[in-house]
Structure formats: C-alpha cells, structure tokens
Amino acid sequence: MSRLKRENLIDLPSDPVYLRVSRTLLFRAMLGTPEIMSIALGNDFNGSVMDLMRKRFGLQLHEIFSVLPIELLRFQCELPQDRDKVGQWLEPHFSGLAALVTPTREALTAYLERSGLTDPDKRPLMFDLGYSGTIQKVLTHILQRDTSGLYFIATKPGDTPVGDHRALLKGVFHEGVGWRNGCTMLDRSLLFESLLTAPHGQMVDMRQKSDGEFEFFYGREAATQRYFQDLKMVFDGAIDHVIDCRRHGVTYTRDDVRELYEVFATRPNCIPRDVWHLFSVDDDITGNGLLNPLKMFAI
C-alpha cells in the first residue's frame, strides 16, 4: 500500500499502519477476561493444559507454575469440544492470570493508542488473511469500539457482536465458505500463511520501556523467517506486478485470482523449486508445531 501511494497509484485518506499483533499476544494480554477466554478456547487444540498455556497464551514455565496448580496442568483437553470444561477449570485462577499479564496488557493498550486505533474520528479498518476474524474481535473488545475487517476469506462474514460493539467482517475472494467443502483457497490456505508472515515470526509478548518505546518478543523462527530476504524478493516482485497493472489498466477479477490459486495449490511442480524452502508454518497455537504445506498437500 505504501509503495502504491508513493507511486501516486492509489489515494488513501490515512497512512496504513502495520500492526504488530498476533493471536498469541492478544490472548496472553487478555488472560483472565471471561469474554476473551471464551474466544481463546474456541479454536482447535489437543494436548495438556500446560501445553495450552504455553502454546496458545505464550506463557513461560515459571509463569505457569506461579499461578496454576500442577494437578490442573496435567489435565488433557481437546478444543473446542472441551471449551466449557477448560473454562471451568481455569475460572478460579482468572484473577491471578490477569495480574500475571498486567505488563503485557498495559504495553498493548499503549501501543494500540499510539498506532492511532483509538482516534474517535476514524473507524479502524483491518486487513488480514482471514478467516474467522479472531484478532479483529479481540481488538474490538480491547478498543471498546466498532471495527471493520477485510479478509481474503471470511468464513462467517457480516456483523458480529462483541460486547456492546460490533465487528464487521467482509471476505474479498470468498465469503460464507466452510472447511473441507471444496473451497481450495480455504482448504489449502496454509500456502498463503507460509508467505504472508511477519519477518520475525510469531509475536508472543511485548513491553513498554522506560523511554516509552516498545520491545517485542517472538517465538521460534520458521523457515520463512530464516530466509526472509528471499521472501522479500517475492513480495517486491508481486508489488512490481501490481504497479505495472495499475499503470496499464490491467485488472484481475476474483474468479481470475481463484483459478490461478487453484492451479498453484493443486498441481505438482507449479510452485518453483527455488522457493520451496519458504513454505513452513508455525502452528504452535493449535499444538501442531511447524508444518510444511507442500508435503501436506503433496505438491
């Protein structure tokens, strides 16, 4: 967006902001908040409560042991089926968990304010890969204001109530589709997730320093982060193509993009071998660790 604006190819009322947040960071910051705990326990996970606190909420071992009893940490759970049960297990410890993550929550609040998301004259518009708008919904709760979101794919588009406010979700390429219902762009979206990733990996925590600046902490690197200079070349080439298209009046319809993705996501060897090393996804938040979508999909 910034390059297109510099080239005078688009006109934006406000400069776009790259927001450094992740589900793990937001779930950690809002630990012990009943409304957010319900969302955090609604995504797929299989493992012990110990693993859940480490992988979904980004807690370190000493933090976990300081608040939760060892007996609870040994319990096994499968989410979202056990959401209510796990919520009941954790509820007596909500106040302790909330106190534990106070530095994270305070830093996040200050960061969002500095990023301009609290400006009363502007409704935040968020752009993300998709699909259920979890990050947008949590931010809607934190900001206590209505938000809008654009996604490659929105599995449940439209207005979603979040407390007294609403999160509006809209899909660009697909709306209202379900997993394993024949939508290749959704079913094989791990290919997208491999490439549309942050240069430092999954953010797990943040702090505000004494000088007012922010310090960010990240989890382990996937291959994409180790070779991010190669991924940047892919990004630069894609942006160059968009610039050429804007200058020469070339457009792609949604069907064009979906059909192109179908080819690359289903046909062996359509993805150049020189970029195979970039396809690696950190799926710790569901307990699956690092995944290689090229091997998963046999392409």
Sine and cosine of phi, psi and omega as CSV:
sin_phi,cos_phi,sin_psi,cos_psi,sin_omega,cos_omega
0.00,0.00,-0.67,0.74,-0.03,-1.00
-0.90,0.44,-0.67,0.74,0.01,-1.00
-0.91,0.41,-0.66,0.75,0.02,-1.00
-0.89,0.46,-0.61,0.79,0.02,-1.00
-0.93,0.37,-0.65,0.76,0.02,-1.00
-0.90,0.45,-0.53,0.85,0.01,-1.00
-0.99,0.11,0.06,1.00,-0.01,-1.00
0.87,0.50,0.57,0.82,0.00,-1.00
-0.98,-0.18,-0.26,0.97,0.11,-0.99
-0.64,-0.77,0.40,-0.92,0.03,-1.00
-0.84,-0.54,0.89,-0.45,-0.03,-1.00
-0.92,-0.39,0.70,-0.71,0.02,-1.00
-0.92,0.39,-0.43,0.90,0.02,-1.00
-0.63,-0.77,0.49,-0.87,0.05,-1.00
-0.93,0.37,0.68,-0.73,0.05,-1.00
-0.92,0.38,0.50,-0.87,0.00,-1.00
-0.88,-0.48,0.80,-0.59,0.11,-0.99
-0.99,0.11,0.94,-0.35,-0.11,-0.99
-1.00,-0.08,0.86,-0.52,-0.01,-1.00
-1.00,0.04,0.99,0.12,0.07,-1.00
-0.68,-0.74,0.31,-0.95,0.07,-1.00
-0.54,-0.84,0.26,-0.97,0.07,-1.00
-0.86,0.51,-0.68,0.74,-0.02,-1.00
-0.86,0.50,-0.72,0.69,0.00,-1.00
-0.88,0.47,-0.71,0.70,-0.03,-1.00
-0.92,0.40,-0.66,0.75,0.02,-1.00
-0.90,0.43,-0.63,0.78,0.04,-1.00
-0.90,0.44,-0.75,0.66,-0.06,-1.00
-0.87,0.49,-0.51,0.86,-0.07,-1.00
-0.96,-0.26,0.31,0.95,0.06,-1.00
-0.81,0.58,0.72,-0.70,0.02,-1.00
1.00,0.02,-0.08,1.00,0.07,-1.00
-1.00,0.01,0.92,-0.38,-0.13,-0.99
-0.80,0.60,-0.68,0.74,-0.04,-1.00
-0.89,0.45,-0.61,0.79,-0.03,-1.00
-0.99,0.12,-0.52,0.85,0.04,-1.00
-0.87,0.49,-0.60,0.80,0.03,-1.00
-0.89,0.46,-0.65,0.76,0.05,-1.00
-0.93,0.37,-0.70,0.72,-0.07,-1.00
-0.89,0.45,-0.50,0.87,-0.02,-1.00
-1.00,-0.05,0.12,0.99,-0.06,-1.00
-1.00,-0.07,-0.12,0.99,0.00,-1.00
-0.99,-0.13,0.38,-0.92,-0.07,-1.00
-0.83,0.55,0.68,-0.74,0.11,-0.99
-0.25,-0.97,0.56,-0.83,0.05,-1.00
-0.60,-0.80,0.89,-0.46,0.00,-1.00
0.31,-0.95,-0.24,-0.97,-0.01,-1.00
-0.99,0.13,0.27,-0.96,0.08,-1.00
-0.89,0.46,-0.57,0.82,0.08,-1.00
-0.84,0.54,-0.77,0.64,0.01,-1.00
-0.89,0.46,-0.62,0.78,0.01,-1.00
-0.87,0.49,-0.70,0.71,-0.03,-1.00
-0.93,0.36,-0.55,0.84,0.02,-1.00
-0.96,0.27,-0.75,0.66,-0.19,-0.98
-1.00,0.05,-0.55,0.83,-0.01,-1.00
-1.00,-0.03,-0.57,0.82,-0.08,-1.00
-0.95,-0.31,-0.02,1.00,0.10,-0.99
0.93,0.38,0.40,0.92,0.02,-1.00
-0.99,0.17,0.56,-0.83,0.12,-0.99
-1.00,0.04,0.30,-0.95,-0.10,-0.99
-0.85,0.53,-0.70,0.72,-0.04,-1.00
-0.91,0.42,-0.51,0.86,0.04,-1.00
-0.94,0.34,-0.67,0.74,-0.01,-1.00
-0.88,0.47,-0.75,0.67,-0.06,-1.00
-0.93,0.38,-0.38,0.92,-0.03,-1.00
-0.97,0.24,-0.27,0.96,-0.09,-1.00
-0.85,-0.52,-0.62,0.79,-0.14,-0.99
-0.95,-0.31,0.64,-0.77,0.02,-1.00
-0.95,0.32,0.53,-0.85,-0.06,-1.00
-0.87,0.49,-0.55,0.83,-0.01,-1.00
-0.88,0.48,-0.65,0.76,0.01,-1.00
-0.93,0.37,-0.61,0.79,-0.06,-1.00
-0.91,0.41,-0.38,0.92,-0.02,-1.00
-0.99,0.14,-0.29,0.96,-0.04,-1.00
-0.87,0.49,0.63,-0.78,0.07,-1.00
-0.99,-0.11,0.56,-0.83,0.00,-1.00
-0.58,-0.82,0.42,-0.91,0.10,-0.99
-0.75,-0.66,0.88,-0.47,-0.03,-1.00
-0.97,-0.25,0.53,-0.85,0.14,0.99
-1.00,0.03,0.01,1.00,-0.07,-1.00
-0.83,0.56,-0.63,0.77,-0.07,-1.00
-0.99,-0.12,0.35,0.94,-0.09,-1.00
-0.83,0.55,-0.76,0.65,-0.05,-1.00
-0.90,0.44,-0.64,0.76,-0.02,-1.00
-0.91,0.41,-0.71,0.70,0.01,-1.00
-0.91,0.42,-0.62,0.78,0.05,-1.00
-0.86,0.50,-0.64,0.77,0.03,-1.00
-0.92,0.39,-0.62,0.79,0.03,-1.00
-0.89,0.46,-0.66,0.75,-0.12,-0.99
-1.00,0.08,-0.38,0.93,-0.14,-0.99
-0.81,0.59,-0.67,0.75,0.01,-1.00
-0.89,0.45,-0.27,0.96,-0.06,-1.00
-0.95,-0.30,0.13,0.99,-0.05,-1.00
-0.84,0.54,-0.70,0.71,-0.06,-1.00
-0.90,0.43,-0.64,0.77,0.03,-1.00
-0.92,0.40,-0.65,0.76,0.03,-1.00
-0.91,0.41,-0.67,0.74,0.01,-1.00
-0.88,0.47,-0.65,0.76,0.02,-1.00
-0.92,0.40,-0.61,0.79,-0.02,-1.00
-0.86,0.50,-0.65,0.76,-0.11,-0.99
-0.99,-0.14,0.26,0.97,0.00,-1.00
-0.81,0.59,-0.71,0.70,0.02,-1.00
-0.86,0.50,-0.61,0.79,0.04,-1.00
-0.91,0.40,-0.73,0.69,-0.05,-1.00
-0.89,0.45,-0.67,0.74,0.00,-1.00
-0.92,0.40,-0.64,0.77,0.03,-1.00
-0.91,0.41,-0.67,0.75,0.01,-1.00
-0.89,0.45,-0.69,0.73,0.00,-1.00
-0.87,0.49,-0.70,0.72,0.01,-1.00
-0.91,0.41,-0.62,0.79,-0.01,-1.00
-0.91,0.42,-0.70,0.72,0.01,-1.00
-0.90,0.43,-0.62,0.79,0.03,-1.00
-0.91,0.41,-0.68,0.73,-0.01,-1.00
-0.93,0.37,-0.47,0.89,0.00,-1.00
-0.97,0.24,-0.11,0.99,0.05,-1.00
1.00,-0.04,0.12,0.99,-0.07,-1.00
-0.98,0.20,-0.12,0.99,0.02,-1.00
-0.98,-0.20,0.10,1.00,0.02,-1.00
-0.89,0.46,0.90,-0.44,-0.09,-1.00
-0.92,0.40,-0.29,0.96,-0.04,-1.00
-1.00,0.00,-0.05,1.00,-0.04,-1.00
-0.76,-0.65,0.80,-0.60,0.09,-1.00
-1.00,0.08,0.85,-0.53,-0.04,-1.00
-0.87,0.50,0.74,-0.67,0.11,-0.99
-0.90,-0.43,0.89,-0.45,-0.07,-1.00
-0.95,-0.30,0.62,-0.79,0.04,-1.00
-0.86,-0.51,0.77,-0.63,-0.05,-1.00
-0.48,-0.88,0.22,-0.98,0.03,-1.00
-0.90,0.44,-0.64,0.76,-0.03,-1.00
0.76,-0.65,-0.02,-1.00,0.43,0.90
-0.73,-0.68,-0.56,0.83,-0.07,-1.00
-0.99,-0.17,-0.04,1.00,0.05,-1.00
0.96,0.28,0.48,0.87,-0.06,-1.00
-0.85,0.53,-0.75,0.67,-0.03,-1.00
-0.88,0.48,-0.69,0.72,0.00,-1.00
-0.88,0.48,-0.67,0.75,-0.02,-1.00
-0.91,0.41,-0.66,0.75,0.03,-1.00
-0.91,0.41,-0.66,0.75,0.03,-1.00
-0.90,0.43,-0.58,0.82,0.06,-1.00
-0.87,0.50,-0.66,0.75,0.02,-1.00
-0.92,0.39,-0.71,0.70,-0.05,-1.00
-0.91,0.41,-0.69,0.72,-0.06,-1.00
-0.97,0.22,-0.34,0.94,-0.05,-1.00
0.82,0.58,0.76,0.64,0.04,-1.00
-0.40,-0.92,0.35,-0.94,0.03,-1.00
-0.93,0.38,0.56,-0.83,0.03,-1.00
-0.70,-0.71,0.32,-0.95,0.11,-0.99
-0.83,-0.55,0.48,-0.88,-0.01,-1.00
-0.60,-0.80,0.69,-0.72,0.11,-0.99
-0.94,-0.33,0.73,-0.68,-0.06,-1.00
-0.74,-0.68,0.48,-0.87,0.17,-0.99
-0.82,0.57,-0.72,0.69,-0.03,-1.00
-0.69,-0.72,0.76,-0.65,0.09,-1.00
-0.88,-0.47,0.95,-0.31,-0.05,-1.00
-0.94,0.35,-0.52,0.86,0.05,-1.00
-0.75,-0.67,0.98,0.17,-0.07,-1.00
-0.96,0.28,0.18,-0.98,0.06,-1.00
0.97,-0.24,-0.18,-0.98,-0.02,-1.00
-0.99,0.17,0.76,-0.64,0.07,-1.00
-0.86,-0.51,0.83,-0.55,0.04,-1.00
-0.94,0.33,0.71,-0.70,0.09,-1.00
-0.76,-0.65,1.00,-0.08,-0.11,-0.99
0.90,0.43,-0.81,-0.59,0.01,-1.00
-1.00,-0.02,0.10,1.00,-0.07,-1.00
-0.83,-0.56,0.04,-1.00,-0.10,-1.00
-0.73,-0.69,0.60,-0.80,0.10,-1.00
-0.92,-0.40,0.88,-0.47,0.00,-1.00
-1.00,-0.08,0.85,-0.52,-0.02,-1.00
-0.92,-0.39,0.72,-0.70,0.04,-1.00
-0.69,-0.73,0.75,-0.66,0.04,-1.00
-1.00,-0.07,0.67,-0.75,-0.01,-1.00
-0.99,0.13,-0.72,0.69,-0.07,-1.00
-0.98,-0.18,-0.52,0.85,0.02,-1.00
-0.55,-0.83,0.56,-0.83,0.11,-0.99
-0.69,-0.73,0.60,-0.80,0.11,-0.99
0.93,0.37,0.36,0.93,0.02,-1.00
-1.00,-0.07,0.37,-0.93,0.00,-1.00
-0.90,-0.45,0.33,-0.94,0.04,-1.00
-0.91,0.41,0.61,-0.79,0.05,-1.00
0.84,0.54,0.54,0.84,0.09,-1.00
-0.92,-0.40,0.38,0.93,0.09,-1.00
1.00,-0.09,0.09,1.00,0.03,-1.00
-1.00,-0.06,0.98,-0.18,-0.08,-1.00
-0.87,0.49,-0.64,0.77,-0.04,-1.00
-0.88,0.47,-0.50,0.86,0.06,-1.00
-1.00,0.07,-0.77,0.64,-0.08,-1.00
-0.88,0.47,-0.50,0.87,-0.01,-1.00
-0.91,-0.42,0.56,0.83,-0.03,-1.00
-0.94,0.33,-0.21,0.98,0.08,-1.00
-0.86,0.50,-0.44,0.90,0.07,-1.00
-0.90,0.43,-0.69,0.73,0.10,-1.00
-0.87,0.50,-0.75,0.67,-0.11,-0.99
-0.89,0.45,-0.48,0.88,0.05,-1.00
-0.88,0.47,-0.67,0.75,-0.12,-0.99
-1.00,-0.03,-0.64,0.77,-0.03,-1.00
-1.00,0.07,0.95,0.30,-0.12,-0.99
-0.73,-0.68,0.31,-0.95,-0.02,-1.00
-0.98,0.19,0.49,-0.87,-0.04,-1.00
-0.91,0.41,-0.38,0.92,-0.06,-1.00
-0.97,-0.25,-0.07,1.00,-0.01,-1.00
1.00,-0.10,-0.26,-0.96,-0.08,-1.00
-0.94,0.33,0.85,-0.53,0.05,-1.00
-0.98,0.21,0.72,-0.69,-0.06,-1.00
-0.87,-0.49,-0.28,0.96,-0.01,-1.00
-0.24,-0.97,0.28,-0.96,0.07,-1.00
-0.45,-0.89,0.38,-0.92,0.05,-1.00
-0.63,-0.78,0.49,-0.87,0.16,-0.99
-0.99,-0.15,0.81,-0.58,-0.05,-1.00
-0.99,0.15,0.16,-0.99,-0.06,-1.00
-0.89,0.46,-0.43,0.90,0.01,-1.00
-1.00,0.05,0.08,1.00,0.04,-1.00
1.00,-0.03,-0.21,0.98,0.03,-1.00
-0.98,0.19,0.16,-0.99,-0.09,-1.00
-0.91,-0.42,0.59,-0.81,0.06,-1.00
-0.90,-0.45,0.77,-0.64,-0.08,-1.00
-0.93,-0.37,0.61,-0.79,-0.02,-1.00
-0.85,-0.52,0.68,-0.73,-0.12,-0.99
-0.85,-0.53,0.41,-0.91,0.07,-1.00
-0.99,0.15,-0.28,-0.96,-0.06,-1.00
-0.93,0.37,0.42,-0.91,0.00,-1.00
-1.00,0.08,0.67,-0.75,0.23,-0.97
-1.00,0.02,0.08,-1.00,-0.02,-1.00
-0.84,0.54,-0.57,0.82,-0.04,-1.00
-0.87,0.50,-0.62,0.78,0.02,-1.00
-0.95,0.31,-0.60,0.80,0.01,-1.00
-0.91,0.41,-0.50,0.86,-0.03,-1.00
-0.89,-0.46,0.62,0.78,-0.11,-0.99
-0.90,0.43,-0.43,0.90,0.04,-1.00
-0.89,0.46,-0.55,0.84,0.05,-1.00
-0.94,0.33,-0.65,0.76,0.02,-1.00
-0.91,0.42,-0.59,0.81,0.03,-1.00
-0.88,0.48,-0.57,0.82,0.06,-1.00
-0.90,0.44,-0.62,0.78,0.06,-1.00
-0.90,0.44,-0.71,0.71,0.03,-1.00
-0.86,0.51,-0.75,0.67,-0.04,-1.00
-0.87,0.49,-0.64,0.77,0.03,-1.00
-0.91,0.42,-0.64,0.77,0.02,-1.00
-0.91,0.42,-0.67,0.74,0.00,-1.00
-0.92,0.39,-0.64,0.77,0.07,-1.00
-0.84,0.55,-0.66,0.75,0.00,-1.00
-0.91,0.42,-0.67,0.74,0.03,-1.00
-0.88,0.47,-0.67,0.75,0.02,-1.00
-0.88,0.48,-0.71,0.70,0.03,-1.00
-0.87,0.49,-0.67,0.74,0.00,-1.00
-0.89,0.45,-0.68,0.73,0.00,-1.00
-0.89,0.45,-0.63,0.77,-0.04,-1.00
-0.94,0.34,-0.52,0.86,-0.09,-1.00
-0.95,-0.31,0.17,0.99,0.09,-1.00
0.95,0.32,0.43,0.90,0.02,-1.00
-1.00,0.01,0.74,-0.67,0.00,-1.00
-0.77,-0.63,0.42,-0.91,0.11,-0.99
-0.89,-0.46,0.75,-0.66,0.11,-0.99
-0.98,0.17,0.21,-0.98,0.07,-1.00
-0.87,0.50,-0.63,0.78,0.02,-1.00
-0.90,0.44,-0.62,0.79,0.04,-1.00
-0.86,0.51,-0.74,0.67,-0.04,-1.00
-0.91,0.42,-0.68,0.73,-0.02,-1.00
-0.90,0.44,-0.65,0.76,0.00,-1.00
-0.93,0.36,-0.62,0.79,0.06,-1.00
-0.90,0.44,-0.68,0.74,0.00,-1.00
-0.90,0.44,-0.62,0.78,0.02,-1.00
-0.83,0.56,-0.68,0.74,-0.02,-1.00
-0.90,0.43,-0.79,0.61,-0.07,-1.00
-0.93,0.37,-0.47,0.88,-0.09,-1.00
-1.00,0.02,-0.16,0.99,-0.09,-1.00
-0.80,-0.59,-0.33,0.94,-0.08,-1.00
-0.99,-0.16,0.80,-0.60,0.03,-1.00
-0.85,0.52,0.65,-0.76,0.13,-0.99
0.94,0.34,0.18,0.98,0.10,-0.99
-0.97,0.24,-0.48,0.88,0.09,-1.00
-0.99,0.13,0.83,-0.55,-0.08,-1.00
-0.84,0.54,0.66,-0.75,-0.02,-1.00
-0.85,0.53,-0.50,0.86,-0.06,-1.00
-0.91,0.42,-0.26,0.97,0.01,-1.00
-0.91,-0.42,0.16,0.99,0.00,-1.00
-0.85,0.53,-0.55,0.84,-0.07,-1.00
-0.93,0.37,-0.17,0.99,-0.02,-1.00
-1.00,0.06,-0.17,0.99,-0.10,-0.99
-1.00,-0.05,1.00,-0.03,0.00,-1.00
-0.47,-0.88,0.73,-0.68,-0.10,-1.00
-0.80,-0.60,0.75,-0.66,0.11,-0.99
-1.00,0.09,0.96,-0.29,-0.03,-1.00
-0.93,-0.37,0.57,0.82,-0.02,-1.00
-0.87,0.50,-0.50,0.87,-0.09,-1.00
-0.89,0.46,-0.38,0.93,0.08,-1.00
-0.98,-0.22,-0.02,1.00,0.01,-1.00
1.00,0.00,0.16,0.99,-0.09,-1.00
-0.99,-0.11,-0.13,0.99,0.01,-1.00
0.95,0.31,-0.51,-0.86,-0.01,-1.00
-1.00,0.10,0.71,-0.71,-0.01,-1.00
-0.86,-0.51,0.53,-0.85,0.10,-0.99
-0.90,-0.44,0.98,-0.22,-0.08,-1.00
-0.91,0.42,-0.46,0.89,0.02,-1.00
-0.89,0.45,-0.64,0.77,0.06,-1.00
-0.95,0.30,-0.64,0.77,0.00,-1.00
-0.85,0.52,-0.67,0.74,-0.09,-1.00
-0.99,-0.14,0.07,1.00,0.05,-1.00
0.82,0.58,0.72,0.69,0.07,-1.00
-0.84,-0.54,0.00,0.00,0.00,0.00
